[in-house]
Amino acid sequence: MDLDLLVSLKALSDASRLRIVGLLAAGRQLAVEDLAAALDLTPGTVVHHLKRLRDAGLVESRPRPPYVDYSLRLERLAQIGAELGRLSREQEAADGIDMGPPEADWARGRAGRVLHSFFEGGRLLSIPAQHAKRLVVLRFLAETVFEDGREYSEKEVNALLVVRHQDVASLRRYLVDEGFMRREAGVYQLLPRVDWPPLEPTA
């Protein structure tokens, strides 16, 4: 296994560091004092955890005298997701497992070919520009990333989507605008599947 991946996973294995990542996952920039107050930890403890996360390439800092703001490197989380996906594919290949698109009827035929083209081991390679193909990708994400009936904060949505693709803002917006999810007062939830938009023919 790649050494950098091991360092990153070890950095994420601590509960306090995971809570820090959760606070930063919404794209906010927070100072040590803000994190310490939110987590009920001493500033010294927060500094220690931030150093571990920074050494793993998971956070970055920016001076804001007299403070220093920290933010999450979403691209690094995306890389970790891609690397874990690669390891999973290698293990699946060794075990003779074929991880194709979901077994639902809608994901066969043309839709299935779209998923095979745009996904690699569960990782979205790019967001389709063509509307019909984008609907296929969004439906796949809605079905595989989120749970029916559960409410999600924006940072939870970001944390779940970044494992699939680093442009979480676009995916989040598309899921709402296209009618797969609703957003009310900063809370996200899947809409009933009967209300999801029908798939369009793809070229």
C-alpha positions, 0 to 999 in steps of 0.5 A: 500500500502507498505510504502516503495513503497509510499516513492519511488513513492513520491521521483519520483514525483518531476521533478528534481529528475526524471531528475536525475534518467534519467541521471543515468539510463544509468548506469553512476556514476556522482558526484554532480557537474556533475549533477548540471551542466547537470541540471542547478541546484545548487549543494546544490539543487542536494544534497537535491534531491539526499538525497531524492532519497537515502532515498528511496533506489533509488540511492547509493553513492561511494567516489571518493576523492575529489568527491562522485559519485552517481549511480542508483539502478536499482534493486530497480526500478525493485522492484518498477515495480514488486510491481506496477505489483502486485497491478495491478494484485490485482486490475484486479482480484478484477475487474474480468479482465484477463490480458493474453498475447496479442491477436495477433495470434502469441501469442496463442498456444505454444507461449502463454504458454511461455508468461504465464510461463515467465511473471507475471503481465507484469514482466519478471520472468527470461530470457529463456535459450532456444533460441526458448522461448527467441524469444517469450519473446523478441517479446513480449517485442518489441511489448509491450515496444517500439513504431514503428518509435520512436528513443530511447537513451540507457538510455531510453531503460534501463529505459523502460526495467528495469520495466520488468526485472533488467538485462537490458544489456542482454535484450538490447543486445538480442533485437539487436542481434536477429533482433528486434531492430537496434542500430546506434551511440547509438540510438535504434529503432525497425526494421520493423516487417516484418524483425523480426525473425520467431518464432521457435517451442517451447517444 
